[in-house]
Amino acid sequence: MTSKRKQDAKTRLLRAGAKIVIQKGFNDTGLQEILDAARVPKGSFYFYFKSKEDYGLHLIDFYADFFDRHARGHFKGEEGPYIPKIEAFLDWQGDYMEAVGYQGGCPFGNLGQEMGDRNENFRTRLLEIFDRQRRLLAGVLEKARIAGEIRPDIDSVQMAEHIICAWQGTLIQMKLSQNSYSRKVFKQNIFGGLLAPPPDFSTGADERRQHV
C-alpha cells in the first residue's frame, strides 16, 4: 500500500468518525459504524490506530487542526481592529450550529463532558487543546488592549478564559434550547459589554469595527 493510499484511508477514517462522534458521542459510536462510513476494511483499522482510544486521541487532533485552520484565517495579519476578528471567529461557529439545526456543538466541549472524568489521556489532550485556544485568544486580546480597542485594565489571559468558558456554555444551551437566544445574550454581554470600546476610543476605529 502506497504512502498516499495509506494517508487517504486514515483521513477517511478520521473524517467519517468526526461526523458521527459529534452527533452520537465517542462511547456510543461503534467501530464498525466508522469503518462502514469510511469504506475501510475492519482489519485495516489497527494498521493506523492501536485501539479505539488511540483513534479518539487522533480524532481530537483532527478536530483541532480543523479549528486551527479557521482560526488562522480569522486572525491572520497583524493589523487591527482585533475584536471584530474574535467576534467573526465565534460567529463562524455559531452560524454553523444554527445551520445544522443546533445539533452537535463543540467537539472539544462534548468530549470533555463525556470523557474528561473517564479517561486521563482524553482529559490531558483536551486540556492541551483548550490551553492552545486560550493562548491564541489571549494574544489577540492583548493586541486589542494595546491598540486601545478595549479597556486598559483588562487581563487578556483571564478574559480569554472567561470567553472560552462562556462560549462553551452558550453552545450547550443552544443545543438544549434549539434556538439562538443564549448566543444573543453572549454577544451582548461580551462584545457589547466587557469588550466594548472604552469611552476615549477613536470614532474612526469604532466605525471600522462596525464594518468588519
C-alpha positions in Angstrom: 0.0 0.0 0.0 1.5 3.3 -1.0 2.0 6.2 1.4 -0.6 8.3 -0.3 -3.2 5.5 -0.2 -2.5 4.9 3.5 -2.9 8.6 4.2 -6.1 8.7 2.3 -7.6 5.7 4.2 -6.5 7.2 7.5 -8.1 10.6 6.6 -11.3 8.9 5.6 -11.5 7.1 8.9 -11.0 10.4 10.8 -13.4 12.4 8.7 -16.1 9.7 8.9 -15.6 9.4 12.7 -15.6 13.1 13.2 -19.1 13.4 11.7 -20.5 10.5 13.7 -18.9 11.2 17.1 -20.0 14.8 17.2 -23.6 13.6 16.9 -23.6 10.4 19.0 -20.6 10.8 21.4 -17.4 8.7 21.4 -18.6 5.8 23.5 -21.9 5.4 21.6 -20.1 5.3 18.2 -19.2 1.8 17.1 -16.0 0.9 15.3 -17.9 -0.9 12.6 -20.0 2.2 12.1 -16.9 4.2 11.4 -15.4 1.6 9.1 -18.6 1.4 7.0 -18.8 5.2 6.7 -15.2 5.4 5.7 -15.4 2.4 3.4 -12.3 0.9 5.0 -12.0 -2.9 5.9 -12.1 -3.7 9.6 -8.7 -5.3 9.5 -7.1 -2.1 8.3 -8.2 0.0 11.3 -5.5 -1.4 13.5 -2.9 -0.6 10.8 -3.5 3.1 11.6 -4.6 3.1 15.2 -3.5 1.0 18.2 -7.0 1.0 19.7 -10.3 2.9 19.8 -8.8 5.1 22.4 -5.8 5.9 20.2 -8.2 6.6 17.4 -10.1 9.0 19.7 -6.9 10.9 20.5 -6.1 11.2 16.8 -9.7 12.4 16.3 -9.1 15.2 18.8 -6.1 16.3 16.9 -8.1 16.1 13.6 -10.7 18.4 15.1 -8.0 20.7 16.4 -6.3 21.0 13.0 -9.7 22.0 11.5 -10.3 24.7 14.1 -6.7 25.9 13.9 -7.1 26.5 10.1 -10.2 28.5 10.6 -8.6 30.5 13.5 -5.6 31.4 11.4 -7.9 32.6 8.6 -9.8 34.8 11.0 -6.8 36.1 13.0 -4.4 36.5 10.1 -2.5 39.7 9.8 -1.0 41.9 12.5 -3.2 44.9 11.8 -6.4 45.7 13.7 -9.1 46.1 14.6 -8.8 42.9 16.6 -12.1 42.5 18.5 -14.1 42.0 15.2 -11.8 39.2 14.3 -12.7 37.4 17.6 -16.4 38.1 17.0 -16.2 36.8 13.4 -14.5 33.6 14.5 -17.2 32.8 17.1 -19.9 33.8 14.6 -18.5 31.2 12.3 -19.1 28.5 14.9 -22.4 29.9 15.9 -23.7 30.3 12.4 -22.7 26.7 11.6 -24.5 25.4 14.6 -27.7 27.3 13.6 -27.4 26.0 10.0 -27.3 22.3 11.2 -30.4 22.7 13.5 -28.4 23.1 16.7 -27.0 19.6 16.5 -23.6 18.6 17.6 -21.9 21.6 19.2 -18.2 21.9 20.0 -16.4 18.6 19.7 -13.9 19.6 22.5 -16.7 20.6 24.9 -18.7 17.4 24.0 -15.7 15.1 24.5 -14.6 17.0 27.7 -18.0 16.4 29.2 -18.2 12.7 28.1 -14.6 11.6 28.7 -12.9 14.2 30.9 -13.5 12.2 34.1 -13.3 8.7 32.5 -10.1 8.7 30.5 -6.9 10.6 31.7 -5.4 10.6 28.2 -8.5 12.3 26.8 -8.6 14.8 29.7 -4.9 15.8 29.2 -5.2 16.1 25.4 -8.3 18.2 25.6 -6.7 20.4 28.2 -3.8 21.0 25.8 -6.3 22.0 23.1 -8.2 24.4 25.3 -4.9 25.9 26.6 -3.8 26.4 23.0 -7.1 28.2 22.2 -6.8 30.3 25.4 -3.3 31.4 24.5 -4.3 32.3 20.9 -7.3 34.3 22.1 -5.3 36.0 24.8 -2.7 37.1 22.2 -5.4 38.7 20.1 -7.0 40.3 23.1 -3.6 41.7 24.2 -3.2 43.3 20.8 -6.6 44.8 21.2 -5.8 46.1 24.6 -2.5 47.7 23.4 -4.4 49.3 20.5 -6.9 50.8 22.8 -9.9 48.8 21.5 -10.7 47.5 25.0 -10.2 48.9 28.5 -6.5 49.0 29.5 -7.2 47.3 32.8 -8.4 44.1 31.2 -6.3 41.0 31.9 -6.1 39.3 28.5 -5.4 35.8 29.8 -8.3 35.9 32.3 -10.6 37.4 29.7 -9.7 34.7 27.2 -10.5 32.1 29.9 -13.8 33.7 30.6 -14.8 33.9 26.9 -14.0 30.3 26.2 -15.9 29.1 29.3 -18.9 31.3 28.5 -18.9 30.3 24.8 -18.8 26.6 25.7 -21.8 27.1 28.0 -23.6 29.1 25.2 -23.1 26.2 22.7 -24.5 23.7 25.2 -27.6 26.0 25.9 -28.1 26.5 22.1 -28.2 22.7 21.7 -30.6 22.2 24.6 -33.0 25.1 23.8 -32.8 24.6 20.0 -32.6 28.4 19.5 -30.0 31.2 19.4 -31.2 33.3 22.4 -28.2 32.3 24.5 -25.9 33.3 21.7 -27.5 36.8 21.5 -27.0 37.2 25.3 -23.4 36.1 25.0 -22.7 38.6 22.2 -24.4 41.4 24.0 -22.5 40.8 27.3 -19.1 40.1 25.8 -18.9 42.4 22.7 -21.4 45.0 23.8 -20.2 45.0 27.4 -16.8 43.5 28.6 -15.1 44.1 25.2 -16.9 47.3 24.3 -14.6 50.1 23.2 -13.6 52.4 26.1 -15.1 56.0 26.0 -11.9 57.5 24.6 -11.6 55.0 21.7 -11.4 56.9 18.4 -14.6 57.2 16.4 -12.8 56.2 13.3 -11.6 52.9 14.8 -15.1 52.3 16.2 -16.6 52.8 12.7 -14.1 50.4 11.2 -15.2 47.7 13.8 -18.8 48.0 12.7 -17.9 47.4 9.0 -15.7 44.3 9.5 
